[in-house]
Amino acid sequence: MGTLFDYVKWRGDLSFTEAPFNEVDSLIFSLISYVDFDGIVSNLHGGTKVPIKAAANSYFTKNPDMKKISVGLIVPKDIVKLFRALKDCRRFRNVELSAYVNHVDLEEQTQFSAITVFPGDGTMVIAYRGTDDTIVGWKENFNMSFLPVVPAQAAAADYLNQAAKSNASFSSIRLTGHSKGGNLAVFAAVNCAAEVKKRLINVWSNDGPGFNKNILEDEDYIDMRHMIKSFVPENAVVGMLLEHDENYTVVKSRQKGMFQHDGVSWEVMGGSFVYLKERSNESKRLDKVLKEWVREMSPEQREQFTDALFQILSADNALTLTELVSIRNKWLAKGKKLDPHVHKTIQKTVTTLIGLNTKTILSDLFPPKENSKPQK
């Protein structure tokens, strides 16, 4: 079985008019949305479109040494290598990019990034970036556990509406995203303008977290559900966070454990992923633990825990996970000096998680016997 790099070679000589857009192409575009296109691709809807080959040439002219390219602590560097492979591939080199937006705001507690892609088959694709290296991006993820809508979700719907308006000649629109970007793609599809919904033909969430129950039970979500395709790896963690329906497909990865979240590791065959029948027991067990943990807390408690945790992580005004690791002694020390109430909130929440984890593991090891009679 192959990887995305093999796919680029297999399908590299076929344009999108010769081999139709598929789920693997969707993942590729969602991953290259992590590339920093600042100063390379216009941030205006309806602005100048830049072919991938030209964008890649500009990017690697600015960043000639691959070893020195920084994509942060958690974004796989293979994404940059994948981007480089696309520029000399017939299928991708003339694909055009436009409207690159990257908005990070500490006060708003938001991290949002997206780019519009024109494959050349008469459709347009909007790719939403997942969580990057910024601490505020992770804070916003945690905020999803107690807020009905976070700023990035609202921005995703607004971006879609603007892109659709500025490209009115494109009657077919696809949405895609990896990780948090998958969540944003689904949210945008459900909450965009009615006339835009009529133009949507595909919505892909690649290991993206879910939503609260209110969204999943909303009529707008139910109406769009048939169009949404979710993929998760065998050991999915991120893609099972929060509430979700069971309409997902399990894919095979070359990585282990949580590292399967790396989309570059997903296996492909032809124009599809390699499918598996179900998630691993490890994934199911952890999913059960995390959901119990969240349900044990009220929205107010989740907010208290999140604010307390990020009080620690904001040591020395660190803005990224990379910076945070470099000053780990300082933020660990800061944790010891927290306000007693804040410290108690974190301690109680983590203790609850550990306790739930223990109960879940024990129940897996010693399941109750069926039809067992109670002792007298």
C-alpha positions as CSV (number, residue, x, y, z in Angstrom):
1,M,0.0,0.0,0.0
2,G,1.2,3.5,-0.7
3,T,1.4,6.9,1.0
4,L,0.5,10.4,-0.2
5,F,3.9,10.6,-1.8
6,D,3.2,7.4,-3.8
7,Y,-0.1,8.9,-4.8
8,V,1.5,12.0,-6.2
9,K,3.6,9.7,-8.4
10,W,0.7,7.4,-9.3
11,R,-1.7,10.2,-10.2
12,G,0.9,12.8,-11.0
13,D,0.5,12.6,-14.7
14,L,-3.3,12.9,-14.7
15,S,-5.1,16.2,-14.5
16,F,-8.3,16.7,-12.5
17,T,-10.3,16.6,-15.7
18,E,-8.7,13.2,-16.5
19,A,-9.0,11.7,-13.0
20,P,-11.8,13.2,-10.9
21,F,-11.1,14.9,-7.6
22,N,-11.2,12.4,-4.7
23,E,-10.7,12.0,-1.0
24,V,-6.9,11.7,-1.2
25,D,-6.8,15.0,-3.1
26,S,-8.9,16.4,-0.3
27,L,-6.4,15.3,2.4
28,I,-3.5,16.7,0.4
29,F,-5.1,20.2,0.1
30,S,-6.1,20.2,3.8
31,L,-2.4,19.4,4.7
32,I,-0.8,22.0,2.5
33,S,-3.0,24.6,4.2
34,Y,-0.5,24.3,7.1
35,V,2.2,25.9,4.8
36,D,2.9,29.6,5.5
37,F,1.8,31.4,2.3
38,D,2.2,34.8,3.8
39,G,3.6,37.2,1.1
40,I,3.2,34.4,-1.5
41,V,-0.6,34.1,-1.9
42,S,-3.0,37.1,-1.8
43,N,-5.2,37.4,1.3
44,L,-8.0,38.9,-0.8
45,H,-11.1,37.0,-2.0
46,G,-11.1,37.4,-5.7
47,G,-7.5,38.4,-5.7
48,T,-4.7,37.1,-8.0
49,K,-4.5,33.3,-8.2
50,V,-1.1,31.7,-7.8
51,P,-0.2,28.3,-9.3
52,I,1.2,25.8,-6.8
53,K,4.4,25.6,-8.8
54,A,5.0,29.3,-8.6
55,A,3.9,29.4,-4.9
56,A,6.3,26.5,-4.1
57,N,9.2,28.2,-6.0
58,S,8.6,31.4,-4.0
59,Y,8.4,29.5,-0.7
60,F,11.6,27.5,-1.2
61,T,13.4,30.6,-2.5
62,K,12.6,32.2,0.9
63,N,13.4,28.9,2.7
64,P,16.2,27.3,0.8
65,D,17.4,25.0,3.6
66,M,14.8,22.3,4.4
67,K,16.5,21.6,7.7
68,K,15.9,25.2,8.9
69,I,12.2,25.4,8.0
70,S,10.2,25.7,11.2
71,V,6.6,24.4,11.1
72,G,6.2,24.2,14.9
73,L,6.3,21.4,17.4
74,I,3.3,19.3,16.2
75,V,2.9,20.0,12.5
76,P,4.8,17.2,10.6
77,K,7.6,18.5,8.5
78,D,6.7,15.9,5.9
79,I,3.9,18.4,4.9
80,V,6.6,20.8,3.5
81,K,8.2,17.9,1.6
82,L,4.7,17.0,0.2
83,F,4.3,20.6,-0.9
84,R,7.6,20.4,-2.7
85,A,6.6,17.2,-4.4
86,L,3.5,18.8,-5.8
87,K,5.2,21.6,-7.7
88,D,6.7,19.3,-10.4
89,C,3.6,17.0,-10.7
90,R,1.3,17.5,-13.7
91,R,-1.8,17.0,-11.6
92,F,-1.0,19.7,-9.0
93,R,1.5,22.1,-10.4
94,N,-1.1,24.3,-12.2
95,V,-3.6,24.1,-9.4
96,E,-4.2,27.7,-8.3
97,L,-4.2,29.1,-4.8
98,S,-6.0,32.3,-3.5
99,A,-7.3,34.1,-0.4
100,Y,-4.8,32.8,2.1
101,V,-5.9,34.0,5.5
102,N,-4.0,33.4,8.8
103,H,-5.6,35.1,11.8
104,V,-4.3,34.7,15.3
105,D,-5.6,36.9,18.1
106,L,-4.8,36.5,21.8
107,E,-7.7,38.7,23.0
108,E,-10.3,36.9,20.9
109,Q,-8.7,33.6,21.7
110,T,-8.7,32.5,18.1
111,Q,-6.5,30.8,15.6
112,F,-8.0,30.6,12.1
113,S,-6.4,29.9,8.7
114,A,-7.8,28.9,5.3
115,I,-7.0,29.0,1.7
116,T,-9.0,28.6,-1.5
117,V,-7.9,26.1,-4.1
118,F,-8.8,25.9,-7.8
119,P,-8.0,22.4,-9.2
120,G,-8.9,23.3,-12.8
121,D,-12.0,21.0,-13.0
122,G,-14.5,23.9,-12.7
123,T,-14.8,23.5,-9.0
124,M,-13.3,25.4,-6.0
125,V,-12.0,23.9,-2.8
126,I,-11.7,25.6,0.5
127,A,-9.1,24.1,2.8
128,Y,-9.2,24.9,6.5
129,R,-6.0,24.6,8.6
130,G,-6.0,22.6,11.8
131,T,-4.4,23.7,15.1
132,D,-0.9,25.0,14.6
133,D,1.9,25.7,17.0
134,T,0.2,28.7,18.7
135,I,-0.8,28.3,22.3
136,V,-3.9,30.3,21.7
137,G,-4.9,27.8,19.0
138,W,-4.9,25.1,21.6
139,K,-6.8,27.3,24.1
140,E,-9.5,27.7,21.5
141,N,-9.7,23.9,21.1
142,F,-10.3,23.6,24.8
143,N,-12.9,26.3,24.6
144,M,-14.9,24.1,22.2
145,S,-15.8,22.0,25.2
146,F,-17.9,24.7,26.9
147,L,-18.7,27.4,24.3
148,P,-21.5,26.9,21.7
149,V,-19.4,28.6,19.0
150,V,-15.7,29.6,19.0
151,P,-14.3,32.5,16.9
152,A,-12.6,30.2,14.4
153,Q,-15.9,28.4,13.6
154,A,-17.6,31.7,13.0
155,A,-14.7,32.8,10.8
156,A,-14.9,29.6,8.8
157,A,-18.5,30.2,7.8
158,D,-17.8,33.8,7.0
159,Y,-14.8,32.8,4.9
160,L,-16.9,30.4,2.9
161,N,-19.6,33.0,2.3
162,Q,-17.0,35.5,1.1
163,A,-15.2,33.0,-1.1
164,A,-18.5,31.9,-2.7
165,K,-19.6,35.5,-3.3
166,S,-16.2,36.5,-4.9
167,N,-16.2,33.4,-7.1
168,A,-19.8,33.3,-8.2
169,S,-19.0,31.6,-11.5
170,F,-18.0,28.4,-9.7
171,S,-21.2,26.5,-9.1
172,S,-19.6,23.6,-7.2
173,I,-17.7,24.1,-3.9
174,R,-15.8,21.5,-1.8
175,L,-14.7,21.9,1.8
176,T,-11.9,20.1,3.5
177,G,-9.8,20.2,6.6
178,H,-7.5,18.2,8.9
179,S,-7.9,18.1,12.7
180,K,-9.5,21.3,13.9
181,G,-9.8,22.2,10.2
182,G,-12.1,19.3,9.6
183,N,-14.4,20.6,12.4
184,L,-14.3,24.1,10.7
185,A,-15.2,22.6,7.3
186,V,-18.3,20.9,8.8
187,F,-19.3,23.9,10.8
188,A,-19.0,26.2,7.8
189,A,-21.1,23.9,5.7
190,V,-23.9,23.8,8.3
191,N,-23.8,27.5,9.0
192,C,-23.1,29.2,5.7
193,A,-25.7,31.2,3.7
194,A,-28.6,29.2,2.2
195,E,-27.6,30.1,-1.4
196,V,-24.0,28.9,-0.7
197,K,-25.3,25.5,0.6
198,K,-26.8,24.8,-2.7
199,R,-23.3,25.0,-4.3
200,L,-21.7,22.6,-1.9
201,I,-20.9,19.1,-3.3
202,N,-18.5,17.6,-0.7
203,V,-17.4,18.2,2.9
204,W,-14.4,16.2,4.2
205,S,-13.3,16.1,7.8
206,N,-9.9,14.3,8.2
207,D,-9.6,13.3,11.8
208,G,-11.5,16.4,13.0
209,P,-13.1,16.6,16.4
210,G,-16.8,16.7,16.9
211,F,-19.3,19.1,18.4
212,N,-21.7,19.5,21.2
213,K,-25.0,17.6,21.0
214,N,-27.0,20.7,20.2
215,I,-25.2,21.1,16.8
216,L,-25.6,17.4,15.9
217,E,-29.3,17.5,16.7
218,D,-29.8,20.8,14.8
219,E,-31.9,20.5,11.6
220,D,-29.2,22.3,9.5
221,Y,-26.7,19.7,10.5
222,I,-29.1,16.9,9.8
223,D,-29.8,18.3,6.4
224,M,-26.1,18.5,5.5
225,R,-25.1,15.1,7.1
226,H,-25.4,13.2,3.8
227,M,-22.7,15.4,2.3
228,I,-20.2,15.1,5.2
229,K,-17.5,12.4,5.0
230,S,-15.3,11.9,8.0
231,F,-12.2,9.8,8.2
232,V,-10.3,8.7,11.3
233,P,-7.3,6.5,11.7
234,E,-7.4,3.2,13.6
235,N,-6.1,4.7,16.8
236,A,-8.1,7.9,16.5
237,V,-8.0,10.3,19.4
238,V,-8.5,13.8,18.0
239,G,-11.2,12.7,15.6
240,M,-13.3,11.2,18.4
241,L,-13.2,14.2,20.8
242,L,-16.5,15.9,21.8
243,E,-19.8,14.5,20.5
244,H,-20.1,13.0,17.0
245,D,-22.2,10.8,15.0
246,E,-21.0,7.4,13.9
247,N,-20.8,8.3,10.2
248,Y,-17.0,7.9,9.8
249,T,-14.6,5.7,7.9
250,V,-11.6,4.2,9.5
251,V,-8.3,4.4,7.5
252,K,-5.0,2.6,7.9
253,S,-1.9,4.5,9.0
254,R,1.8,3.6,9.0
255,Q,2.2,5.3,12.3
256,K,1.5,4.1,15.8
257,G,-0.8,5.4,18.5
258,M,-1.6,9.1,18.6
259,F,0.9,9.7,15.8
260,Q,-1.7,8.3,13.4
261,H,-3.2,11.8,13.5
262,D,-0.5,12.7,11.0
263,G,-2.4,12.6,7.7
264,V,0.8,12.0,5.7
265,S,1.0,8.6,7.3
266,W,-2.4,7.4,6.0
267,E,-2.2,4.6,3.5
268,V,-3.7,4.9,0.0
269,M,-4.5,2.7,-2.9
270,G,-5.4,4.4,-6.2
271,G,-7.7,7.3,-5.5
272,S,-8.9,6.0,-2.1
273,F,-7.6,5.4,1.4
274,V,-7.0,1.9,2.7
275,Y,-10.0,1.2,4.8
276,L,-10.3,-0.8,8.1
277,K,-13.5,-2.3,9.6
278,E,-13.2,-0.5,12.9
279,R,-11.1,1.5,15.3
280,S,-8.7,-0.2,17.7
281,N,-9.7,-1.2,21.2
282,E,-7.2,1.4,22.5
283,S,-9.0,4.2,20.6
284,K,-12.4,3.0,21.8
285,R,-11.2,2.8,25.4
286,L,-9.6,6.3,25.4
287,D,-12.7,7.7,23.7
288,K,-14.9,6.3,26.5
289,V,-12.6,7.7,29.1
290,L,-12.4,11.3,27.7
291,K,-16.2,11.5,27.1
292,E,-16.9,10.3,30.7
293,W,-14.4,12.9,31.9
294,V,-16.0,15.7,30.0
295,R,-19.5,14.7,31.1
296,E,-18.4,14.6,34.7
297,M,-17.9,18.4,34.5
298,S,-20.4,21.2,33.9
299,P,-19.6,23.8,31.2
300,E,-18.5,26.1,34.0
301,Q,-16.1,23.5,35.4
302,R,-14.6,22.9,32.0
303,E,-14.1,26.7,31.6
304,Q,-12.4,26.9,35.0
305,F,-10.1,24.0,34.2
306,T,-9.2,25.4,30.8
307,D,-8.5,28.9,32.2
308,A,-6.4,27.4,35.0
309,L,-4.4,25.2,32.7
310,F,-3.5,28.0,30.3
311,Q,-2.5,30.2,33.2
312,I,0.4,27.8,33.6
313,L,1.1,27.5,29.9
314,S,1.3,31.3,29.5
315,A,4.5,31.4,31.5
316,D,6.9,34.1,30.3
317,N,4.3,35.1,27.7
318,A,5.1,32.1,25.5
319,L,3.1,32.3,22.3
320,T,3.9,28.9,20.8
321,L,4.4,25.3,21.9
322,T,8.0,25.5,20.6
323,E,8.6,28.5,22.9
324,L,6.8,26.7,25.8
325,V,9.1,23.7,25.6
326,S,12.2,25.9,25.6
327,I,11.1,27.4,28.9
328,R,9.5,24.3,30.5
329,N,11.3,24.8,33.8
330,K,9.7,28.2,34.2
331,W,6.1,27.1,33.5
332,L,6.5,24.1,35.7
333,A,7.6,26.4,38.4
334,K,4.7,28.7,37.7
335,G,2.3,25.8,38.2
336,K,3.6,25.4,41.8
337,K,2.9,29.1,42.6
338,L,-0.7,29.1,41.3
339,D,-3.5,30.5,43.3
340,P,-4.7,27.7,45.6
341,H,-8.2,27.7,44.0
342,V,-6.7,27.4,40.5
343,H,-4.3,24.7,41.6
344,K,-7.2,22.8,43.2
345,T,-9.3,23.0,40.0
346,I,-6.5,21.4,37.9
347,Q,-5.7,18.8,40.6
348,K,-9.4,17.7,41.0
349,T,-10.0,17.5,37.2
350,V,-6.9,15.5,36.5
351,T,-7.6,13.2,39.5
352,T,-11.1,12.6,38.0
353,L,-9.6,11.7,34.6
354,I,-7.1,9.3,36.2
355,G,-9.9,7.7,38.2
356,L,-12.1,7.2,35.2
357,N,-9.2,5.8,33.3
358,T,-8.6,3.2,36.0
359,K,-12.3,2.2,36.1
360,T,-12.4,1.9,32.3
361,I,-9.2,-0.3,32.1
362,L,-10.5,-2.5,34.9
363,S,-13.9,-2.9,33.2
364,D,-12.0,-4.0,30.0
365,L,-9.9,-6.5,31.9
366,F,-12.7,-7.9,34.0
367,P,-16.0,-7.5,32.1
368,P,-19.1,-8.5,34.0
369,K,-20.3,-12.1,33.2
370,E,-23.5,-12.3,31.3
371,N,-26.5,-13.9,33.0
372,S,-24.6,-14.0,36.2
373,K,-26.8,-14.4,39.3
374,P,-26.3,-12.1,42.2
375,Q,-24.9,-13.7,45.3
376,K,-27.3,-14.3,48.2
